[in-house]
Amino acid sequence: MRLHWKLILTYTFVVVLVVASVHLYLDRAMRAFLVGQLGDTLTREVRLAGAYLRRDLSDRPPPETLDGLADLLGQRLGVRATVTDGTGRVLGDSEVRLEDLAGLESHADRPEIREAWSGRMGRSLRYSATLKQEMLYVAEVVPGVGDGRVVMRLAMPVRDVGQIQKRIYGAVWVVSALVLALVLALAYGGSRFVSRPIVGMTQMARAVASGDFTGQTRVPGGSVRELRDLAGALDGMRRQIQERIGQITVEKSRLEVVLDSITEGMLVTDRDGHVQMTNRAFERLFGTTGCAEGRLPVELVRSGEVQEAIERTLATGKETTQGMTLPGVPERHLDVHIAPILREDACIGSVTVFYDITELLRLERVRKDFVANVSHELRTPLTAIKGCAETLVERALADREVAERFVQTILSQSDRLQHLLDDLLDLSRLESGKLELASEVCPIRRVVETGVGSVVQRAEEKEIAIHLDVPEEVEVRCDPKLIEQTLINLLDNAVKYTPNGGSVRVVVRPFAGTDSGSERSIPYTSPEAGERPVLDGEGAEARIVLEVTDTGIGISSDALPRVFERFYRVDKGRSRAMGGTGLGLSIVRHIVEAHGERVYARSELGKGSTFGFTLPVVV
Ligand code: ADP
């Protein structure tokens, strides 16, 4: 029910109650008062009439005289006058004719008469059987008349009292109605006065509840102090809530930024094990997109073990660690760490962190492989050197010719060792990531010529012709020393794996973006990462391609994708025999990638190979 209706009903009820009570009270009090007044008047008149009777009449007045007197008094005073003797017989009555008096019953039992006889002023209010209406009787003994028990009684109908009351009531009703109307108007106005600010406050509270803080800047409180105080308190509360929500929003977004910037996947659950939030790394890791909230971890992670581990943590409040493998290519290995969120010793949720240890495991494996490979590579020349040295010590020193051969072998194996160690050092420098690349502008022709210069002797020995198709004017931005080394490694391989009489061609041409597109071309495929870099046309004008093509033995399509791996050699024996370490192309790949460029290889078994890489051109 609305406030003003409630107030109006309450006020109406109160007014009606008051009016009814007043009416009830007035009815009795006024009647008593009026009857009392009437009685007093009658008393005075009875005394007067008594004095009058005593003065005018002898001891035994004749009945007709008494009746005549009663008639006279009744007429003059406008009342009913009755005179009775000491036995209660009526001697005169203003309302009864003389001849009828004898027929009247004795008045000895009338209360006012009995009271008068007992020496007091008798008074009685009752219904008169004679006059058929309610009458007030007042009676007193008239001393000195008759036997001293003659009673003078005056009576008046109380009908007049009722009429006076009726008139007064009429006024009371009118006033009551006016008061009621006034009260209702006041109640309505007052309730509007009170309810308007309350409505305002309610609207504000609703707006706040629905998250709208912008509506009103102040809550109306009206002129009632208490309401103003309440409005002030509400306003303060609204501002505080706004501030708090602002703070919480900032903290939440800060937390989200922090969580999203964490590279480990994270998943937060509530105490029932339902997901509350995940970070971006998690979405990337498990390929989920939003709407994770409220779901079970197993629906996102698809691992019953992780689900069980989370449930265990929630139940025990203890940290749990769990390993899991994510199927796919490549397979990912995760370390899952689940920690409880505790508040006052109660577990109110959990945080699960997914550490992707695939790369760690790979590096561990690579490190092990590397150590094994290096040991193996070092052992071979060392064994040869040791064998030669031992043979020399034991017996060959005497035979100069044999001794020379052994010493030659020791020398060549030492060269090999040195070569291997140089390559290893280069590689470790490149792989450490600490390499500082110089960024110089230099003519590509000069770089190519320097590179060719260092293999030309070996090429001549094998009668291999080296052709250059390199424009004079093209300038590239690179680290010239490292690019020279790259070129030397490629040319060295080209010469090594091309039979006598073959040819090698160095070509520099604009990068067309199709170098990985031809049928026989095999772009470098990183065996570790499993990714296949795409040489697209992006920035084609700003790049050149430097290719070394030979007419050598070529590489089978199975082996081609692996030639850039460390220590990978298609034919171990042949490579070793030629002083190869299996690290040359690995170094090439690292240098080119350090420049942010791409390297690739094309080859056909028995026909020849082409190795190329891109470089940015300075226009
Ligand atoms: P290596 O020191 O053995 O030459 P690389 O890393 O330079 O090591 O080359 C790896 C392997 O790739 C070589 O062992 C060889 O089998 C093959 N290879 C490299 N270049 C050529 C080429 N131009 N022609 C044929 N095979 C090649």
Boltz pocket constraint, residues with backbone or C-beta under 6 A from the ligand:
constraints:
  - pocket:
      binder: B
      contacts: [[A, 489], [A, 490], [A, 493], [A, 494], [A, 497], [A, 498], [A, 550], [A, 552], [A, 553], [A, 554], [A, 555], [A, 563], [A, 565], [A, 568], [A, 569], [A, 570], [A, 571], [A, 575], [A, 576], [A, 579], [A, 580], [A, 581], [A, 582], [A, 583], [A, 584], [A, 585], [A, 586], [A, 609]]
      max_distance: 6.0
